[in-house]
């Protein structure tokens, strides 16, 4: 690959792309909302939120010096991230916090990239993160899910026109923002009925002596604030 090709690739990835018209932004938000609200679709689309959730656990575990043993994604949209290190302390706390907060925060970061015209860069960053995550997947279903998701981002970023890249990227970011809100409510409902005794909120309660309800409030606050902020950016408010 000569310098001209490298320059073209650089400009393609790090250059800016035109923003879609406002009505198209609303359409992408509607598509994402349809993927989140009906239970029949959510049972399928929630797999993408699980990827972000477990990826958040894994990334923060590495950043805090823990040893990441592996990640598993299951067909019921649950997941498990195993890391080794001190069973207590700030590293373990941040790792536990990262799960429910990762999807909405990724959506917020994606919204910032989109409003600055970095549409292709967002698609390539998503592909790179999924490729890194794939190395740590320890079950077949999880590997297939990550491969299919990553391949979709790669194909759109490489083959699709700028207009279709924009529509896909906006839909994906809206989905992270909207889909990042629902899991905390689902967890709250399960705990109200005596389920999920080893949830992230309950683990954090044992790690910090702060009640699980407080950690649930944090999950709600991060997801709702991310949706509000990211949504305002995307809608140009």
N, C-alpha and C positions, 0 to 999 in steps of 0.2 A: 504494500500500500504506500503510494508516494505522498509527498507533502500536500498536494492538492486534494487528494482523497481524504487525508486526515483533517484538513481544513474544512472540507465540506461536512464531514462527520461531526466535527466540533460545532460548526454553525448549526447543524441540524438539531443536535442535542441541547446545546446551551443557548441557542438563539430564541427569540420570542416569536410567538405565533399570534395571529389575530384572535380577539375574543369573540365568542358567538353573540348573536343578537339576544336581547333580553328575554324575548319570548321563548327562545330555545333553552335558555337557562332554566326557565320555569318548567318547560317540558321535561328536562332531565331530572329536576327535582321531583316531578310527579311520577316519573318512571321509578325512581329510587323509593319513593313513598309506597308505591304499589308493591315493590319487592319486600317491604318491611312490615306493612300492616296486616295483610291477610295471612292467617296462620298457615294455610296450605303452601303459600310461596315462601314464607319465612322459614319453614322447616328445611328448605333447600338453600335459600340465600344466606341463612345464618352461618353456613360453613365458612363464608368469607370473613365474617366477624370473628369466628373462632380462630381462623388463621392469624388475624391481627392480634387477638387476645393472647394467644399462646406465644406469638412472635414477640409481643411486648414483654411477657415474662422472661423469655429467653434472652432478648437483647439487654434488658436491665440487669439480669443475672451476670452476664459477661462484663458489662460496664462497671459493675460493683465488685468485680474480682472473684465471683463465684465460678465454679466449673460446671458448664452445661453438659449434662449427661445425655439428654435427648428430649424430643418432643413427639407426642402422639396426638393425632386427630382422629376422632371416631365418627362413625356414620350417624350417630344420634346428635351430632353437632357439639358434643362435649370434647374436651381435650385435656391433656396432662403434660406439664413441663417439669422435668426433674433436674435439679441442680444440686451440686455438692458444695459444702462449705460450712461455715458456722450456722447452727440452727437458729440462732437469734442474732440481733444486731441490725444496724441500719441497712446493710446489704440485703438481708432477708426481707425486711419490711418493704423496701423499695421494690424488690422483685415481686412481692405479693400485690402491692398497689398497682403495678404496671398493667395487669391483665385487663381489668374493666376500663381503665383509663386510656389504653393504647388506641382502640379504634377511633374514639372521638378526637383524640389529639392528633392522630394521623390525618383524620379528615380536616382538622383545622390547619395543619401544615400544608396539606394538599390544596386547600382553598387559597392560602396565601400564594402558593406557586401559580395557581390558575389565574388569579386576578393580576398577577405580574406577567402573564403571557408565557409562562414556562410550562407549556402543556406537554411537549415531548420529553422534557427533562423529568417531569413527574412520572410519566409512563416508564422511562428507563430506570428511575430510582426504585419504583415499585417492582420492576422485573429483577433488579439487582438484590433487593431485600428478600424476595421470594427465593432466588437462587441460593442465597446464603442460608436461608431457613431450611431449604431442602436437604442440605448436608446433615442437619441435626434431626431430621424426621426418622422415627424408628418403627413405623408400621406402614403396611402397603397402602391402606386407604388414605392415610395422611400424605404419603408420597404422591399418589395419583391426584389428590386434591390440589396440592401445591404445584405440581407440574402443569396441570390443566389451567390453573389460574395464571401462573407465570407465562405459559405459552400464549394465553389470550392477550396479556399485556404486551408481550414481545411482538406478536403478529400485528397488533393494532399500531404499535409505535413504528414498525418497520414498513408495513405494507399499506396502511390506510392513508387516505388523504387528510390534510390538515383539518378539514371540517369534521370528518368522522372521528379523528383523534380527539378533537375538542369535545364532541358529544359524549364519547366514551369516557373521557377523563372527568368531565363534569358529573356524569351519572355515577361514576365510581366514588367520587368525593362526597356527593350528596348521600350516597348509600352509607359511607362510613359515618357521616355526621348523624343521619337519621337512625341508622341501625345501631349506632353506639349508645343510643338512649334506651332502647328496649331491654337489653340484658339485665340492667340493674333493677328494673321493675320486675322482671321475671324472677330474679334472685330474691327480691323482697317478698314476692308472693309465695315462693317455695318456703322461705324461712317462716313466714306467718303460719304455714300449715305444717311446720315441723320438719321440713325437708332441708337438704343441702347443709348438713351439720359441719361439713369440712370445707365450706365455701371460702373464697378469698377473704371475705369480711370476717368470718369466724376465725380463720387463721391469724388475721391481723389483730383481732381481739385478744387472742392468746399471746401474741408476740408483744403487745403494747399495753395490755390491761385497759385499753380504751374499748368501750362497748362496740359490738358489731354494727349497731344502728348508726354510730358515728361514721364508720367507714362506708356504710351504705350511702349516707348523706354525701360523703365526699365523691363517691362514684356518680351519684345523681348530679351533683354540682358541676363536676368536670364535663359530663356529657351534655348537660343542658347549656352550660356556658359556651362550650365548643360549638354546638349547633347554632346558638344565637349569634356568636361572633362570626363563625364561618359562613352562615347563611346570609348575614348582612353584607359580608364581603362579596359573595357570589352574586347577590342581587343588586349590588352597587348602592346600598343604602348608607 
